[in-house]
């Protein structure tokens, strides 16, 4: 006997009139707002079904609606077109009637003239109210299309809460609170909670560091405007980590440089936080679509404090911890704040480890974008929004293949579909850098984090199995899905050094340009040039 199909307790809103009718519901309305671009969030269906079955008289106290903004927008446009047609017909009829009347018959008394004036004012009022007539209550404020799910909790015609993630336990809690007229003010969960905890820890570390500085200041006094010492021209010309370290040392005790370093650190952290938030949205979308597993656990990382260490020393420390794994091939992930030296460390490890190679997701995002743009171009009735729907993205991913190809003897990505048959290594500086890819990649990357992560995961495993040591740098939110015990995080016990490094890099580049005439003078007085550059940056 075939199993009975489960009931879907979510009610689809047909049009604006239907929406207005359902807003009169006496209980709580939980409305999912979505569009044709990203579709509804089916992840929450089991949670809604369970609630409706277990809650006594659930259908009398709460209703779950699905509101497709695309359908409502079409309904509004159709009704506006019909109304304008009727207005045109009324205006044509009035003109005909006026033309058929003799001049003598159209003479009016003062009272009639006043009545006509009143009629004109009413007509103007009708025109002014035309836009209001076609407004969509409540949802018009949430018309921006987003890949994240959106649930509105509505009671007595007012939105009292909203949920922007597929979190069943949180939804149940919010329903309970919303029925009582309360807004849920719980602590953040999941990735948001971890980000918040890291932010709190950073703030506490900064506070502790400031207190230590204040204590030291009581005995040694405030930092002075000590002029920077000279940096040898060959060191300045190197423009590498030794240059940055030398410039930081040259500005030791200089209050202006310390101020610039601190403000630069804050800028770096702010950008990192903003990037992490954008990335978390992409990860959540992948979870909602079922592309990424929802039960993935965080894996422990080995923290490496880079304070006071050269890039070689940091790389040697990591290589030592990798131990025997590098002899048979492994995957190593590296995360950390911007400015901690991830890129430099990976470059050093590539030099030091046998059979080492690096990985970048950029070409995968570009390959998907190329296919999405071609799909939109081939389908005249489609656009990029249509191209990046989940079912199309799933099709594009089947057109990408990572393997070791016999003709080249090297690992590569093959693009095979929509008229393309290319190897990424052969087109990554031509086709994948085309205007249509560059223009569309931000939008495509925003909705394909999960697809790329799963593709990369498979590619890395193939390379490691072939004996390669694959070095991957990135952010914790994506690296957690890469299965490997070799996970490292670069940290800086004094985060202001991050800003000092960035500031030193900028100063070094500008100072080298100003000191170009002194490049052959080993005894060049570069201190005054460094001071001048710093003054210009403040």
N, C-alpha and C positions, 0 to 999 in steps of 0.2 A: 504494500500500500504506500503510495507516494506520500511524503511528509507534507503537512499543511503549510502553506506560505505564511510567514509571520506578518502580522498586521503592522503597517506603518502609521504611527499615531501623529505624524507630522502632516499638517493640512497645507496644501499649496494654495496660495492666494492667486485668484484668477486675474483680477484687474483692480483698478483703484476703487471702484464701487464696492467690490468684495472686501478690500482692505478696510475701508471705512466702516463697513458693517461689522467686521470682526473686531474692530477696536471698541465696539460697544459691549464686548464680553465683560461680565461682571467680575470675573476673577483675574488671575494673572495671565498675561500673554507673554510667551517667550518666542520672539520672532527672529529667525535666522535670516540675515540680509546677505544676499549673494547676487551674482550676475552670471550670464552665459560664459564669460571669460574663464572663470575659475570653478564655477559650479558649486553645488551644495556640499556640506561637510557630512559625509555618511558615517564618519567615525563615531559621532554622538548618537546615532540611531539606537544601538543596544541600550545605552543609558536611559534614553527617553522611554523606550519600550518598558524597561524594568520599572521605572518610576510610575508609569501609567498603570501597570498591572498591580503593583504592590500598594499604591496609595489608594485608600478608600475614597470613592466619589471623585477620583482624579479629574475626570472630564468636566466636572462642575466647578473646579477651583483653579484649573490651569489648562491653557491650550497652547500647543506648539505649532507655530506657523512657519512656512517657508515662503519668503518674499523675494522673488526674482526681480531685481531692479530693471533688467532688460525688458521683461514683459510689461512692467508698469510704465516704463518710458514709452514703449510702443503704443500702449493704450492711451496715454496722455496726448501723444502726437496725433493719433487718429481722431480723438475727440476734438482737439484744437482745429484740425483740418475741417471736420464736419461743421464746427461752430462758425468758422470763417466763411464757409460756403453758404451757410444760412444767412449770415450777415450781409453777404454780397447780394443774395437774392432779395432780401428785405430792402436794401438800398436801391436796387434796380426797380422794384415795385413802387417805392416811394417816388422815385424820379419820374416814372411813367404817369403816376397819378398827378404830380405837380404840373407836368407838361400839358395834361389834358384840361386843366382848369384855366378859365379866362382870367385876365388881369383884374377885371372888375370884381370877380367872385373871390379873389384872393385878398381883398382889402379887409383888414381886421380892425377891430376896436382895440382900445388900449388894454382892456382886460384880456382879450384874446392874444394880444402881443405878449402880455406878461405870462400867459399860460404857455405860449410857445417857448419863451425864454426858460421857463421852468423845465419844459420837456427837453431842451437842449442840454441843460445842466445834468438832467438825469442820464441822458445819452453819454455825456462825458464821463459821468460816474461809472457807467457800465463798461466803458473802455478801460478805465483805470482799474476796475475790478477783474478785467479779463484774465490777467496773469494769475491772480489769487484763486480764481475759479478752478484752475487746473493744477494747483499745488497738491503735493502728496504729503499729508501730515506725517510728522515724525521722521520718516525715512529720508526726506529730502536733505536732512542734515548729514546723512551717512551715504551720500551718493558716490564718494570717491572709491574707485575699484581697487581692491587690495587682495593679495593672495592669502591673507590671514582670515580665518573664520570670524564672523561677527554675530553675536547673539544679543538682542536687546530685551531687557526685562521691563515690561510695560504694565502699569497699573493705574487705573483711573485716567487714562489718556496721557500719562506722563512716563518718560523713561527714568526709571529709578536705579538702573544698573546696566552694565554691559560686560560681556565676556569675549575676549579676542584670542582665545586659544582652545584647542580641542582637549579639554580637561574634564572628564565625566564627574569625578568626585567634587571638583570645585563647582560644577554646574548644579549638582544636587544641593550643595550648601547655599548657593546663591538663590536657588528657587525657594528654599525654606525661608531665607532672610527676606527676599522680595515679597513673598506672600504676606509677611508681617510689616511690609513697608520700609524695610531696612536695606541699606546698601552694604554689601559685603566688604569688609576692610581687613581681610586676612593677610598673612605674610606672603610674600612672593614664593613661588614654588619652582622646582626644576632648575633650568638654566638661569632664569632670572634670579633665583635665590642664591645660586653660586656666584653670579656676577656681583650681587649686592654684598655678599659676604666678603668677596675679594676686595671690593671697594672699601668696606668698613675696615678690613685689615690694613689696607694701604693708608687710610686716613689715620689709623691708630699708630702705624709705624712712623708716619710723617710727624704726628704730634710728639711721639717719643724722641724723634731726632731733633725737633725744634727745642724741646725742653733741654736736651743735652747741650745743644748749641748755646742756649741762654745761660746755662750753668757754666759752660766754658767761658762765655763772654764776661762773666762776673770777675774772673781771675785774669783773663788775658786781654780784655777790652774788645771793642768792635773791630771788624775787618777794616783794613785801611784801603786807600786807593793806591796801593803799591804798584808802581809801573811794572809792566811785564818784562821778564828777562828775554834775552835774545834766543831765538831758535835757529840752529844751524841751517843754512840754505839747502843742503842735501836732504835734511829731514823734512823741511817745509815742502820741497819739491816732490817728495815721495807720495804725499797726499793719501796716506793710509792710516792704520790704527796707531802707528808710531808717531805720526804727525799730530794726531788728536791728543795723544798722551802728553807729548812735548808741549803743546799749546796750553793744556790744562795746568801742567806744572809751571809754565811761564807766568800764568795768571794767579798763582797761589797767593792768597791773601788780598786779592783785588775784589773789593765789594761790588763794583759794577759788573764784573764777570759773574760773580756769584748770583747777583740779581737776575742776569740774563739766563743763566743756567736753570734757575728755579722756574722762571716763567716759561722757558722752553720745555721743561719737564711737564708742567701743567698742560701745555698745548699737546704734547705727545700723548699723555694719558687721556685727554679729552677726545682726541681723534681715535684712539684705540677703543674707548668706550662706545663711541658712535659707530665704529665699524663692527664691534661685537654685537651691538643691538641690531644692526641691519642683517648680520649673519644669522642671528638667532631667529629672525623672522623667516629667513630662507630655510633654516633647519626645521622650524615648526611647520612650515608648509609641507616639507617632505614627510614629516611624521603624519600630518593630516591626510596626505595622499596615500600613505602606506608604503612609500618608497624606502624609508629608513625604518629599522626596527624600533619599537617603542620601549623595549626592555633592555636597551644597551646600557651597560653600567660604566661608570667612570673607572679608568684604570690608573693605578699609581704611577707617578712620575718621579724621576730622580732629579732633585734640584741641584743646580750648579751655580754657585755664587761667582759672578765674573768680576766683582769689585777688586781692583788692583792687579788683575791678571791680564796677560797678553792673549791674543787670539790663539797663538800656538799652545799656550799653557792650558787654556780652556779645552781646546781640541784634544790635547794629550790626555787630559783628565777623563773626557768622555770615551776616548779610544780604549783607555785602560779598563773602564767599566764594561765595555762591550766584550772584552776578553776573547775567548775562543770562538765566539759566534761569527766573527768576521772571516773565519777560515772556511766556513761552509756557506756563507751568504745569509744576510738578515735584513730586516727593515728597522731603521732607526727614525723616530720622530723627534722633532725639536720645536718647542714652543717658548713663548716668553713675550714680554712687552716690547714694543718697538724701541729700538735703540740699545737693546741688550747685546746685539751682535750676532743674531741668528744667521744672517747671510754670510758673514765673515767666517763664522765657526764652521758652517757647512762646507764652505770653500776649502778651509784648512783640512777638514776631515777627508774631503775628496782627494787631497794630495797625499794624505798619510795612510789611508786604508787601502787594502788590495781590492781590485775589482769594484771600486766604488763608483756610483752614479747618482745623480740628483733627479728629482721629479718636480714638475710644475704643472698645476691644473690649467694654466692659461690656454694651452692649445686645445684642451678638451672643450672648454667653454666656447672657444672660437669655432670649433668644428660643429657644435650643436647650433650655434648662431648661424653659421653658413647654411645648414640644412633648413633651419626655420625660415630664413630669408628666402631661400629657393622655393620652399613650399608656398609661401605667400605670393611669390612671383608667378608660380605655375598655376595657382588657383586664383583666378581673377576675382572671385567673390570672397576671397579670404584676405586677412591682413595678419600682421604679426601676432595680435592678440589671439586670433584663431589658431595660428601655428603653434603657440606655446601652451595649448590645452594639454592636460595630462596624457590623453590617448595619443596625441601627435608626438609628444616628447618621448613616450615609450617606443613609438615607431622609429624615431630618429636614433635612439640609443642602440637599436638592433642594427643600424647601418654603420656603427662604429665597432671596429674589431682591433683588439690589442694582442699582438703575438710576435713571435720571432720568425721572420720571413726567410725562407731558404735562399732566395735570390740575393739578398743583402747580408744574410747572417746576423742581422741586428733586430732588436725589438723596435716596433714601430706601431703607430695607430693607422689603420686603414679606414678611409671614408668610402663607403660603397652604397650609393643610393641616390635617387632623384637626379640621375644623370652624372653623378660624380663617381670616379674610381681613382682615388689619389692616396698617396702616403703623406702623412702629416709632415714628416721630416723634409719632404720635397716641396711643400707648399706653405710652410709656416711663416715664410717671409714674403710671400706673394699673395696667393688667394686668401689666406687666413688673415691678412692685414688689409684686405680690401675695404672700401668705404662702407659697403653694405654690412660687413661684419663689425667694423668699428662703431658704426652708428647704433646698431641694435644690441650689442653685447651687454650693456648694463641691464637692460630689461630682461634679457634671456638668462643672464647669470643670477638674477634675483629669484627666479623660479626653478632653477635646475641644480641647486646645491646638493640635494639628495641623489639625483641621477648621477652627478659627477663623482660624488663620494663612493657610490657602489661600483662604478666603473673603475675608479682608481684603485679601490681595494683589491679587485681581481687582478689588475695589472701589476701591482706591487708584489702580490703573492707569486705571480708567474716569474718575475725577475729574481726574487729571493730564492725560489726553488731552483733557478738556473745557476745559482752561486754568486749572484751579484749582491753587493751591499748597497741598499737603496737608502738615500738620505732625503728625508722629507721634512721641510719646515712649514709651519702654519699656525693656526689657532686651535685651542683646546676643543672648541665646539665641533670641529670637523675631524681632528686627529683622533678623537675618542673612538671613532668607528673603524680605525685601522688596527687590525689585530697584530700586536707585537708586544713583547715584554721589554723592549729596549726603548723606553720613553724618557726624554730629558726635558727639563725646563730651565732656561737661563733666567736667573734672578739677579737683582742688584740690591744688596743690603742697604745702600744709600741711593735711593732712586733719583736724587738730584744729579748724580753722575750721568744719568741718561741724558738729561738736558745739557750737561756740561759737554758731553761728547758731541751732541748735535751742534751746539753753539761753536765748539772748537772746529768742527768740520766746515762750517760756514765761514768762520773767521780765516781758517787756513786757506780756503779756496780764493777768497778775496785778497788776502795778504800776498799770496803767490803771484797774483796778477799784478799787484802794485810793485812787487820786488823783482820783476822779471829782468830788470837791468842789473841786478846784483847777483844773478845766478852763478857767476864764476868767482864770486868773492866769498871765500870760506869764512871770513871774519865779518861778514855783513852785519850791520846793526839792525836786526829785524824787529827788535822790541818796540821801537817807536812806530813802526808800520802796524804791528799788531794792535797797539794802543789806539792808533788812528782808525783802524777798521772797527774796533769795538765801539768807539765813540759814535761812529756813523750808524751803528746798528741799534743804539739805545734811543 
